[in-house]
């Protein structure tokens, strides 16, 4: 029982023997446990150091074991003190790590003369820069995540960061693709953040990956994702990214229940159909849709065919029109919808 507090098994055995033989001296304890006298003296020293024994009636080398309830309270208090000291060490390390992160990012990024644009090289540098930006956030952090769900490892790291931000009173807003919610660990992660106080909305096809901090800085990828690196824009250059986020946010819906399945194909979710036809309505070609969705062109063409069938349409264009009638995408005549 006491080993969870760092007490050795033999030390605990001596303590238990002392509870059963409260008047026993060193020789009696040694005989009872089959140990040598010196072994008992060593364990008594350990117990005394843990304050789990107290002097007895004055006889040489005689101790009384502290009652179990009191002993556990002593050990708990000691463990809490140790954990508090360790937490102070961790907090101090977290504070000092900022200097190392600053050096790492500075050596792998390029900043324009006006300081409004940064070029970051590679995903690792982008992640460290995001750490800096979120650590300096004072009001809000907004992220737009297109495509598929993050990995389990990435969501675990994100949850730690999200929790830290929310505990600091930072407002968190996240837009994800509807189709990503079909991934169980991602859906569970998002719902956990909502329970902690974040706001999450789903959109058929978020147009880009972006992170906006305090409406004063924004991170956008150099490609379809952050693998190749990213740009960080500041000041007035942040406004278009923030405006796009707000527009997509208003066109999105709060985190919904599990995606509904369309009749005829139990593997074809409404979220997937919405994503495909939204991109079609935007005039995206199959190759561009494939990049956005993170799938092959062949898969896109299969999904388009399934979307046309599921919507009982005669063509790709009609599928977009029918999707607009369902309220998934802007209807005909909207500037975002192609006319031919």
N, C-alpha and C positions, 0 to 999 in steps of 0.2 A: 504493500500500500504506500509506504513512504518512499519507495524508489522513484516515483514520479517527481519527487522533490529533490532528487539527487542524493538520497541516502543509500549507501551501499547495502546489499542484501545482508551481509554479516552484521553490519551495524544495527540494522533493523531487528535481526534475530536476537541480539543482546538486549535491545530495548524491550522486545516482547517478553524475554525471559525475566527481565527486571519487573515487568508488570505482574507476572505470575508469581515471582519469588521476591516480594518487596523487601524482605529482611536479609536477603542473601548478600554475602560479601564476594570478593573476587574469586576466592577458591571455590565457593559453592556454585557460582555462575560458570566457572571454567569446567567444573565436573558435570554440570547439567548440560552444557552445550558441547562438551567434548573438545574444548579448546585449552590452550595454555594460559597460564596466569598473565603473561605479557600480552597475549592477544586480547584478553579482556581489558587490561589497562589501556591498550591502544584504542579499543572501541569506546571505552568510557571517555577518553579524551575527545574522540570525535563527537560523541553525544553531548559532552559538555560544551564543545565549540558550537554546536547547534542549539544550545540551551534547552535540550530535551531531557536533561537530568539536573537535579539540584542536590546540594549536600544533605546527607542524612542526619543521623543522631550524634555526629561527632566522631564516630569510629573512623580510623584511618582507611582511606580508599573506599568509603561506603557512600553510595549515592542512591537517591530515590528517583525513579522515572517520573517524568511529568505526566499527569493524566492524559489519555489519548486526545480528548477534545481540546485541551489546552495545547498539546503538542502540535496538532494539526493547525491551530490558529497561529502558532509561532512560525511554522513552516510556510503557511500561506502569506503571512506578513513579510517574511524574508524574501519569498519569491516575488511578491508584488514590488518590493523595494528594488530587487534585481532587475525586473522588467522595466521599471520606471527609469532606472539608470541607463539601461540599454536603449530605451526610447529616446533619452536625451542624446545619446551617442549617435543614434540614427538621424535625429533631427539636425544635429550639428554637421553630420556628413552630407545630408541633403542640402544644407545651406552652402557648404564649401564646394560641393560638386559643380555649382554654377560656374565657377571660374574655369574648371576643366572643360565644361560644355562650351563656354564662350571661345576658348582657345581652339577647340576642335572645329566648331562651325566657321570661325574666322579664317582658318587655314584652308577651308574647302569651299569657300563662297566668294563671289565677286559682287561688289556693291557699286552702283553707278555714282557718278560725281555728285549728283543732287541728293543721293541717299534714299531715293524713292523706289528703287528697284534693286532686288538682290537676285543673283543667280546661284542656285544650290546644286551641287554635284552629287547625284546618287541618292538612293532611298535613305541610307543611314544618316546622311547629313540633314535631309529633310525632316526625318523623325526627331533629330536633336534640335533643329530649329523650331519645330512645333512645340517641343518641350519648353524652350525658352519663351515662346510667345504665350503659351497657356499659363506658364508660371507668372508672367507679368500681367495677365488679364486682370482687369478691375471690375468689369461689368458683365460682359457676355462673351460667349463663344458659340459660333454657329458652324455647322458642317453639313455638306451635301455629299452623299455617297451614292454614286450610280452603280449599276451592275450587281454582281453577286455579293454574297455575304463575306465578311472578313473571316479569317481562320480562327480556330479556337484560341490559339496562343495570342493572336492580335486582340481578340475581344477581352481576354483576361487582362492584358496590359491596359486596354482602353478603359475598362471598368475601374481600375485603380486610379487612373487619371481623372475620370469623370467624378468619382467619389470625392477626390481631393478638391476639385473645382467647386462642386456643389456644397461641400462643407465650408468653403470660403465665401459662399453666397454668390457665386458666379452663375448667371442664367445660361442654361445649355439648351440649344435647339438643334435638332438633327433631322435631316431629310434623307430617307433611304428609298430604294426602289421597292415597289410592291412585291416583285418576284423574289427578292432576297429574303422576305419574311417566311418563305417556305423552308428555310434552313433552321432546324430546331435550336441550335446553340446561339445563333444570331438573334432569333426572335426572343429567346429567353433573356439574352443580354440586354436587348432594347427595352423589354418590359421591366427589367430590373432597374435600369436607369430612370424610367418613368416613375417607378415606385419611390426612387430616391429624390425625385423632384424635377427631373429633366422633361423636356417636351420633345416628342418624336412624331413625325408625320411621314406618310408613305405617298410616293408619286409613281405613276406608271413608268416614267423614264426620265429621271433627273438628268439634265443636259451635260453636267460636268462635275468633276471632283473639285471641291473648294472648301477652304476653312477660313472663316472671317472672325477676327478677334477685335472686340470693342469697336467695330466699324472703322478701325484705324489701320488695320493690317489684314492682308489676305494672302493665302497660300494657294497657288494654282499649279497643276502639273505641267511639265513641258510636253508630255505626250498624253496618252489616254490614262496613264496612272503615274505614280510617283517613282517608278523604277529608274527612269533616266534622270530624275531630278525635278526641280520645281522653281518657280519664281515667287518671290515675296514682294508684294507691292504695298506701299504705305501712302498715307495722306489721301489726297484727292483721287489717286489712282484706285483706291479701295472702293470708291462709291459705286462703280458699275457692277462689281462683283457682289457687293452688299445688296444692290437693287435687284439683281438677278435672283439672289437667294430669297429675298422677300417675295418676289413674284411667284417663284416656284412654291414657296411656303404656303401662300394663299391658295394655290391651285392643288394643294395636297390635302390628304385627310389624316386625322389623328390615327395613331396606331390601331389598326383594325383587328378583328378576330382572325382566326385561321382563314387563309384564302379559300374561297368557294370553288368547287369543281364544276366545270361546265358539262352538260349532258353529252354522252357519246364517247368521251375519252377521259377516264378517271385520272390520267397522268397530265392532262392539260389544264392548268390552273387559270383562273380568270386574270390573275396578276400577270402571268406570262403573255396572255392574249393582249391585255391592255398595254404592256410594254412594247410588243411588236407593232401593233396598229398605231400607237402614238408616234413611234419613230417613222412608220410609213407616212403618216399624215404630215410629218415635218419634212417630207421629201427626201428622207435618208435612203441611200442605196444599200443593197444587201451587204456590201463589204463594210460600209460604215456602221450599219446596225450590228454586224458581227463583232466589230471592235468594241462598240459600246456595251454589248451584252456579254462580251468575253467568251463567245462561242465561235464555231466555224461557220463559214458562209453556207455550207451544206445544211447545217443545223438551222440557220436562219431561214433558208428557203423551205425547209420542212415545216417550221413554225408558221411561216406566212401562209402556206397551204392549209395548215390546220386552222389558222385564224380565219381564213376565208370560209372554210367549211363550217366552223363553229358558229360564225355569224350569219351563215346561210347567204353569203354574198356571191356575186358572179365574177368579181374581179378584186384585185388588190385595192383599187380606188374605192369601189363600193364598200369594201370592208372598213375603210377609213370613214366613209360617210355614216355607215351603220354604227360604228364605234362612237362617232360624234353624237348621234341620236341618243346613245346610252349615257352621254355626258362624260365619256372618257377623255375626249380631246376636243379642241375648239371646232365648231361646226363650219360648213362651207361658207366662204366669204370672209372668214377670219384671216388676218394677214399672215398668220403662221401656217395656214393650210394651203398647199399648192392647188392650182386650178386645173392642172392638166398633167 
